Amino acid sequence: MNKIKILDLFAGIGGFSLGLHSASERFETTAFVERDKFCQKVLKKNFPRIPIYEDVKEFKPNEENIKPDIITAGFPCQPFSQAGKQNINDDRNLWSETLRIIKECRPSIFIGENVVGIVKLYLDTILQDLESAGYSQTRCFNIPAVSVGLKHQRKRIFIIAYSNKGYAQAGRERQGGVRKESEGQR
C-alpha cells in the first residue's frame, strides 16, 4: 500500500497531520514547518521521528528531498483577523511563502485554513495564485467550530485545491514515471 505523503506547514501542534493520520493509515507526514517552541515540543512528543523545520522563509523542500502528495497550511491569520489590523501588507502575511513551497513541491492537493476575514481581504488573490500555479480545481468551505460540537463560533475557511495534473498522475510521476496500463491489470 502506497503512503500518501504530507508536508505540514505552519503546523502548530499538528492538527492537520493528526486528523489525516486518524482518517487512514495511508497518510504519512514527512516534515513539519513550525517556529513556535512550545508547538515544536508537542510535535516532537507526538511525532517523534518527523523532522521539524523552523523558518518557512528558509525552508527549501527540494534541497531536503521532500516530495509531498499533500501540503497542508494553517498560514498566519493576523493579517486577516478581525482581532488584527486586517492589513494584507502585514509582514506576517506568509501566503507568498506557502505558494512558493507549493510551486516547488507540486503536490497533488493543497489544504489551507484561515480565519473568515480572509474571504473579504485576500481569498480572491489566493485562488488566482493557485490557479496560475496549476491548481484551478478549488473548493472553499466555511466550517465554524460550533458545527463540530464546540460551544463557540470560531469560523474557519478551508481551501482545498487539486492539481490540474490530477492526484494519480502526479503521484506516479513522483515515483519515477507513468506506469503502463497493462501493469495495473490482472
C-alpha positions in Angstrom: 0.0 0.0 0.0 1.5 3.3 -1.1 1.7 6.0 1.6 0.2 9.5 0.9 2.9 11.9 2.0 2.1 15.1 3.8 4.1 18.3 4.3 2.5 20.2 7.2 3.4 23.9 7.1 2.6 26.3 10.0 1.9 23.0 11.7 1.0 24.3 15.2 0.6 21.2 17.3 0.0 19.0 14.2 -3.8 19.2 13.8 -3.9 18.6 10.1 -1.5 15.6 10.4 -3.3 14.2 13.4 -6.7 14.4 11.6 -5.3 12.8 8.4 -3.5 10.1 10.3 -6.7 9.4 12.2 -8.6 9.1 8.9 -6.4 6.5 7.3 -3.1 4.7 8.0 -2.1 5.5 4.4 -1.3 9.1 5.4 2.3 9.7 6.4 3.7 13.1 7.5 7.2 13.6 6.1 8.0 17.0 7.6 6.7 19.9 9.7 7.5 23.6 9.4 6.7 25.3 12.7 8.6 28.1 14.5 6.8 28.2 17.9 9.0 26.4 20.5 6.0 25.1 22.6 4.4 23.7 19.4 7.7 22.1 18.4 7.8 20.3 21.8 4.3 18.9 21.3 5.2 17.8 17.7 8.4 16.1 18.9 6.4 14.3 21.6 3.5 13.2 19.3 5.5 12.7 16.1 9.0 11.8 17.3 10.7 10.8 14.1 9.4 13.5 11.8 11.7 16.4 11.1 10.7 19.9 12.1 11.9 22.9 10.1 11.7 26.2 11.9 11.7 29.0 9.4 9.3 28.8 6.5 11.2 31.6 4.7 14.4 29.5 4.8 12.7 26.1 4.1 13.8 24.6 0.8 11.8 21.3 0.3 13.6 20.3 -2.9 17.0 20.6 -1.1 15.7 18.4 1.6 14.2 15.9 -0.9 10.7 16.3 0.4 8.1 15.3 -2.2 4.7 15.5 -0.6 1.4 14.4 -2.2 -0.4 16.9 0.1 0.6 20.2 1.6 -1.4 21.5 4.5 -1.0 25.0 5.8 -2.7 27.0 8.6 -0.8 30.0 7.5 -0.8 33.0 9.9 -4.2 34.7 10.3 -3.1 38.0 11.9 -3.3 40.0 8.6 -6.9 38.8 8.0 -8.3 38.5 11.5 -11.0 40.9 13.0 -8.8 41.0 16.1 -5.9 42.3 14.0 -5.4 45.3 11.7 -6.8 43.5 8.6 -3.8 44.6 6.5 -2.7 42.3 3.8 0.7 44.1 3.7 1.4 42.9 7.3 4.8 41.2 7.4 3.0 38.2 9.0 1.2 37.5 5.7 3.1 34.4 4.7 0.9 33.3 1.8 3.7 34.1 -0.7 5.9 31.6 1.2 3.2 29.0 1.2 2.7 29.5 -2.6 6.5 29.3 -3.2 6.6 25.9 -1.4 3.5 24.7 -3.3 5.2 25.6 -6.6 8.5 23.9 -5.6 6.8 20.7 -4.4 3.9 20.4 -6.9 1.7 18.3 -4.6 -1.5 16.8 -5.9 -3.5 18.5 -3.2 -3.2 21.7 -1.1 -5.3 22.2 2.1 -5.2 25.6 3.7 -7.0 27.0 6.7 -7.5 30.6 7.9 -10.0 33.0 9.6 -13.2 34.1 7.9 -11.8 37.6 7.3 -9.6 36.2 4.6 -12.7 35.9 2.3 -13.1 39.7 2.1 -9.5 40.6 2.2 -7.5 38.0 0.3 -9.3 34.9 -0.9 -9.6 36.0 -4.5 -5.8 36.6 -4.6 -5.1 33.1 -3.1 -7.4 31.4 -5.6 -5.8 33.3 -8.5 -2.4 32.4 -7.3 -3.4 28.7 -7.0 -4.9 28.8 -10.5 -1.8 30.3 -12.0 0.3 27.6 -10.3 -1.8 24.8 -11.8 -4.5 24.3 -9.2 -7.7 25.5 -10.9 -9.9 22.9 -9.2 -10.5 24.6 -5.8 -13.2 24.4 -3.2 -13.6 26.7 -0.1 -15.6 25.8 3.0 -16.7 27.8 6.0 -16.6 25.4 8.9 -17.3 27.0 12.3 -16.3 25.3 15.5 -19.9 25.0 16.6 -20.6 22.7 13.6 -18.4 20.1 15.2 -19.9 20.3 18.6 -17.9 23.1 20.3 -19.6 25.9 22.1 -18.2 28.9 20.1 -18.4 30.0 16.5 -14.7 30.4 15.6 -15.4 30.4 11.9 -12.7 29.0 9.7 -12.2 28.9 6.0 -10.8 25.8 4.5 -9.3 25.9 1.0 -8.8 22.6 -0.9 -7.0 22.8 -4.3 -6.4 20.0 -6.7 -3.5 19.9 -9.1 -4.6 20.1 -12.8 -2.5 17.1 -13.4 -4.7 15.0 -11.1 -3.7 13.1 -8.0 -2.9 9.7 -9.6 -0.8 11.1 -12.4 1.2 13.4 -10.1 1.9 10.6 -7.7 3.1 8.2 -10.4 5.4 10.9 -11.7 7.0 11.4 -8.3 7.6 7.7 -8.1 9.6 7.6 -11.3 7.4 7.5 -14.3 4.0 6.7 -15.5 3.0 3.1 -15.2 2.0 1.2 -18.3 -1.7 0.4 -18.3 -1.2 -3.4 -18.6 0.9 -3.3 -15.4 -2.1 -2.4 -13.3 -4.5 -5.0 -14.7 -4.7 -8.7 -13.6 
